[in-house]
Each structure stands twice: as structure tokens, then as C-alpha cells.
């Protein structure tokens, strides 16, 4: 299969929408990372996402829609979702809500769970595609399962060329880590830290969030213990370089092969995380050591991704 590169213009959006309607796969940029999109209503199209990524089918997907009104066709809405969507959508927040019995979505999207992960992205290319397609798009990150997430079209091509129909090239992603996922029924529960800091959610809600434990069953994307991994071994919280390690630095450190943010800016570090891991991965297979990252704000999402990148690899 030839993977076509589409420009972010009316012709590109129309072609991408046509591919999705025909059951094909299109990668597109969001503000977080590039997603791998398929029509969420077509079983065969959604199955092709799992095939292209070699993703286990028990790992659910996020559905992307154009606006808040569209979400109500697929999930059981509530006051908590109304408050959060009014504050943070469009943006890097995914809400997990009970699935409507008449949603019409493929059961593969939810991995047969009674809930659905759904969001309204802010990236203008994603929004233009969703408007042109006029339907729900299931889209995990556009990379082979377990590998480093893509923040540029070239990352998608390097991982999935020949497996998907097209990539909409919208440049680099601004946020650089996947969306924050919140269980938005019952007690609000942080299911995955991401591009929206936990503190912002807690401030908006006026309460703390419940925490998911690693041993809990999978209820949302991004919860696999090994994920986001380069080919090389990764060691965290490194204050020195051992043997032939390459240092992925943060803050004022010496001898870093690459630095997420020399000034210690967590927003900059999040935006650089996957791009720097891709660059180190392409440069060789010697181990990667990573400087300590503060576990506050976007640092929680960065540390979550790094912990999974450093975990023993799932088989």
C-alpha cells in the first residue's frame, strides 16, 4: 500500500474524509500527538487500526468528534461532563462516560466496555478534518503499538508507511503528550495524566481527583505498563551517566545528548519529549538515561510516559 501525504487544505481534507468514508485509515495531527483515524462506526475500519498498529484489541480507543453536541450522540451526558467540556474543550482532555445503547459505534472501539473515551480536539487541522468527515473518528496515536508516539508526520511515516492510506501533514504538535483522560461519572477519576495538568482539573472542579492504580483493569487507552518505548533501554531519575548511556536532560545539566528544557520549563519539556526520544532512537541503540523530572503539572504526564517507556517490555 502506498501511503499518501496530504496537505492541510480543502483538497487534502476532502480526500482524507473520502478515505475515512471508504473504511480507510488516515493519520492526522491533534494538539497532543498524531492520531490514526478510522470511521468509528465501521467494524472493519476500526479493526484495521489494531492491525496496522499491532495493538491488542482489549485496549480501547478514543473517539474524536467536532463539537460537544456530537458527543451526546454516543455517551450518556451528565453535569460533570457539561462543566468540564465548557471549561476545557476543545483541548487535550478526554472524558470517559457511559456508552449510549444506540451509539452505533463499533464494539471494537470500546473493547466491549460499557464506557467510551471521547474528546473534542483543538488542533485546527483535526477540526477541519472532523468537519469535512462529519462523523466520529476513532484514533489512537499513529505509531506501532508500544513505541514512541508521533508528534510529526515523519514519525508516522517512519512507523506506519505502507500500512495506512494517508497522513495529513499539519506540522509539529504543540502539546506533545497525549490527552489527559478523566473518568467523568461517579467520582471524577484520573485515568491517565496528559496534556491538561491535574491541578487545572482540580481547580475547576473544586475537589481532588481519585487515582487509578496500575493494577486496576484497563478502562482507557494509555494504561499498558509498557508503552511509548524506544528500542533502547531507558533508565529514569539519572543524576550521572553510566557506561555508554546517552543523557536525555532536563534543566541545567551537563553532557546531555538532548535536553527536554534547559530552563526547566515543563511545557517545553512535554512538547519535546517524544520528538527527542525519536531522535535518540534513530541515533543508536545505546541505553538512554533521563534526568529527574518534577512530578507536578505537566511533569506528571512526562513521568507517566517515561515510566512506561522504561518498564519491562510487554510481549
C-alpha positions in Angstrom: 0.0 0.0 0.0 1.2 3.5 -0.9 0.8 6.0 2.0 -0.1 9.4 0.6 0.9 12.7 2.2 -1.9 15.1 2.2 -1.7 18.9 2.6 -3.8 20.7 5.2 -6.1 22.4 2.7 -9.6 21.9 1.3 -8.4 19.3 -1.2 -6.5 17.4 1.5 -9.4 17.4 3.9 -11.8 16.3 1.2 -9.5 13.4 0.2 -9.0 12.4 3.9 -12.7 12.4 4.5 -13.3 10.3 1.4 -10.7 7.7 2.6 -12.4 7.5 6.0 -15.8 7.1 4.5 -14.5 4.2 2.4 -13.1 2.4 5.5 -9.5 3.6 5.2 -7.0 4.9 7.7 -5.8 8.5 7.9 -3.3 9.9 10.3 -3.9 13.5 11.4 -2.4 15.9 13.9 -4.0 16.9 17.1 -2.7 19.4 19.6 -1.3 16.4 21.6 0.1 13.8 19.1 -0.7 12.5 15.6 -3.7 10.1 15.7 -4.5 7.2 13.4 -8.1 7.7 12.4 -10.9 5.4 11.2 -14.7 5.7 11.0 -15.7 4.6 14.5 -18.9 3.1 13.1 -17.3 0.7 10.8 -16.1 -2.6 12.3 -13.6 -3.4 9.5 -12.1 0.1 9.5 -11.6 0.0 13.3 -10.1 -3.5 13.1 -7.6 -2.1 10.6 -6.3 0.3 13.3 -5.5 -2.6 15.5 -3.9 -4.5 12.6 -1.8 -1.5 11.4 -0.5 -0.8 14.9 -0.3 -4.4 16.1 -2.4 -3.1 19.0 -4.1 -5.6 21.4 -7.9 -5.5 20.9 -8.5 -5.3 24.7 -7.1 -1.8 24.7 -9.9 0.7 23.9 -9.7 3.7 21.6 -10.6 7.4 21.9 -13.3 8.8 19.6 -12.8 12.3 18.3 -15.7 14.5 17.4 -16.2 18.0 16.1 -18.1 19.6 19.0 -19.9 19.0 22.3 -23.3 18.4 20.7 -21.8 15.4 18.7 -20.6 13.7 21.9 -24.1 13.4 23.2 -25.0 11.1 20.3 -22.5 8.5 21.7 -22.4 8.9 25.5 -24.7 9.4 28.4 -24.1 13.1 29.3 -24.1 14.5 32.8 -23.5 17.7 34.8 -19.8 16.9 35.4 -19.2 16.4 31.7 -21.0 19.7 31.0 -18.8 21.6 33.4 -15.6 20.1 32.2 -16.4 20.4 28.5 -17.4 24.0 28.9 -14.0 24.8 30.5 -11.6 22.6 28.6 -13.0 21.7 25.2 -11.8 21.9 22.6 -8.5 20.8 24.1 -6.3 18.0 25.4 -8.9 16.4 27.7 -10.6 13.0 27.1 -13.8 12.2 29.1 -14.8 8.6 29.8 -18.6 8.3 30.1 -21.2 5.6 29.8 -21.8 4.4 26.2 -25.3 5.1 24.8 -27.0 1.8 23.8 -27.9 3.4 20.5 -24.4 4.9 19.8 -23.9 2.9 16.6 -20.2 2.6 17.3 -18.1 -0.5 16.6 -17.8 -2.7 19.7 -14.0 -2.7 18.9 -13.8 1.0 19.8 -14.7 0.3 23.5 -13.1 -3.1 23.7 -16.6 -4.2 24.8 -16.5 -2.0 27.9 -19.8 -0.1 28.8 -18.0 3.2 28.6 -16.5 5.4 25.8 -13.5 7.7 25.8 -14.3 10.8 23.8 -12.9 14.2 23.1 -13.1 17.4 21.0 -9.5 18.3 19.8 -8.3 21.8 19.4 -5.9 21.5 16.6 -7.3 23.3 13.5 -6.3 20.5 11.1 -8.0 17.9 13.2 -11.1 20.2 13.5 -11.2 20.8 9.7 -11.0 17.0 9.1 -13.7 16.2 11.6 -15.9 18.9 10.0 -15.3 17.5 6.5 -15.9 13.9 7.6 -18.9 14.8 9.7 -18.7 11.7 11.9 -16.9 10.0 14.8 -13.3 9.2 14.3 -11.6 6.6 16.4 -8.0 7.5 16.7 -5.2 6.2 19.0 -1.7 7.5 18.5 -0.3 6.8 15.0 2.6 4.6 15.9 3.3 0.9 16.2 1.8 -0.3 19.5 4.1 0.3 22.5 6.5 2.5 20.6 7.2 6.2 20.8 4.2 8.4 20.0 4.4 10.6 16.9 4.5 14.4 17.0 5.4 15.0 13.4 4.2 13.5 10.1 7.7 12.0 9.5 7.3 10.0 12.7 4.1 8.5 11.4 5.7 7.6 8.0 8.7 6.0 9.7 6.4 3.7 11.7 3.4 3.1 9.6 4.2 3.7 5.9 2.7 1.1 3.7 0.1 0.1 6.4 -2.2 3.1 6.1 -3.7 5.2 3.3 -2.7 8.7 4.1 -1.2 11.2 6.5 -2.4 14.8 6.8 0.8 16.7 7.4 -0.1 19.5 9.8 3.4 20.2 11.2 4.5 19.6 14.8 2.1 19.0 17.6 2.0 21.8 20.2 1.4 19.9 23.5 3.5 16.8 22.7 1.9 14.3 25.1 -1.4 12.5 24.8 -4.6 13.9 26.3 -5.5 13.7 29.9 -8.2 11.0 30.5 -10.8 11.6 33.2 -13.5 9.2 34.3 -16.4 11.6 34.3 -19.1 9.6 36.1 -19.3 8.8 39.7 -16.3 10.3 41.4 -14.0 12.1 38.9 -11.0 9.8 38.4 -7.7 10.5 36.7 -7.3 7.5 34.3 -4.2 8.9 32.5 -2.2 12.0 33.1 -1.7 14.0 30.0 -1.6 17.4 28.3 -4.0 19.0 30.7 -2.5 19.2 34.2 -4.3 17.6 37.1 -4.1 20.8 39.0 -6.2 22.6 36.4 -8.9 20.0 36.6 -9.0 20.0 40.4 -9.2 23.8 40.4 -12.1 23.8 38.0 -13.9 21.1 40.0 -13.1 22.4 43.4 -12.0 18.9 44.6 -9.3 16.4 44.3 -9.3 13.6 41.7 -9.5 9.9 42.5 -6.4 8.0 41.3 -6.3 4.9 39.2 -3.8 2.2 40.3 -1.6 0.3 37.9 -3.0 -3.0 38.9 -6.6 -1.9 38.1 -8.2 -3.3 34.9 -7.7 -1.4 31.7 -10.5 1.2 31.4 -9.0 3.7 28.9 -6.1 4.0 26.4 -2.5 4.6 27.6 -2.7 2.3 30.6 -0.4 -0.5 29.4 2.5 -0.9 31.8 5.0 -0.9 28.9 4.3 1.8 26.3 5.8 4.8 24.5 9.1 2.8 24.3 12.2 3.4 22.2 14.3 0.5 21.0 17.0 1.2 23.6 16.7 0.6 27.4 15.6 3.6 29.4 16.8 4.5 33.0 15.0 7.2 34.9 16.0 9.8 37.5 19.6 9.7 36.4 22.0 12.1 38.1 25.0 10.7 36.3 25.8 8.9 33.0 26.8 5.3 33.3 28.9 3.3 30.8 27.7 4.2 27.2 24.4 5.8 28.2 23.1 8.9 26.4 21.5 11.5 28.7 18.1 13.0 28.0 18.5 16.0 30.2 16.1 18.4 32.0 17.2 21.7 33.5 20.8 22.8 33.9 22.7 19.5 33.3 26.0 18.8 31.6 26.8 16.3 28.8 23.2 15.8 27.7 22.7 14.3 24.2 19.5 16.2 24.1 17.7 18.4 26.7 14.0 18.5 27.1 14.2 22.0 28.5 17.5 23.6 29.7 15.5 26.2 31.5 13.4 23.6 33.4 10.1 24.6 31.6 7.7 21.6 31.8 5.6 22.9 28.9 8.6 22.9 26.7 9.7 19.5 28.0 6.3 17.9 27.2 6.4 19.4 23.7 9.9 18.0 23.2 9.5 14.6 24.9 8.5 12.3 22.0 10.5 14.1 19.4 13.7 13.8 21.4 13.0 10.1 22.1 12.5 9.6 18.4 15.8 11.4 17.7 17.7 9.3 20.2 16.1 6.1 19.0 17.2 6.9 15.4 20.8 7.7 16.5 21.6 4.3 18.0 20.8 1.6 20.5 22.9 2.5 23.5 20.9 3.0 26.7 19.1 6.2 27.4 19.4 7.9 30.9 16.8 10.5 31.8 17.3 13.4 34.2 14.8 13.7 37.1 11.6 15.5 36.2 9.4 17.3 38.8 6.2 15.4 39.4 3.9 18.4 39.2 1.8 20.0 36.4 2.8 18.5 33.0 5.6 16.7 34.8 3.1 14.1 35.9 2.3 13.2 32.2 6.0 13.3 31.3 6.9 11.0 34.2 4.0 8.7 33.3 5.2 8.3 29.7 8.8 7.8 30.8 7.9 5.2 33.4 6.1 3.2 30.8 9.0 3.7 28.3 11.4 2.3 30.9 9.1 -0.6 32.0 9.9 -4.3 31.1 8.5 -4.7 27.6 5.1 -6.3 27.1 5.1 -9.4 25.0 
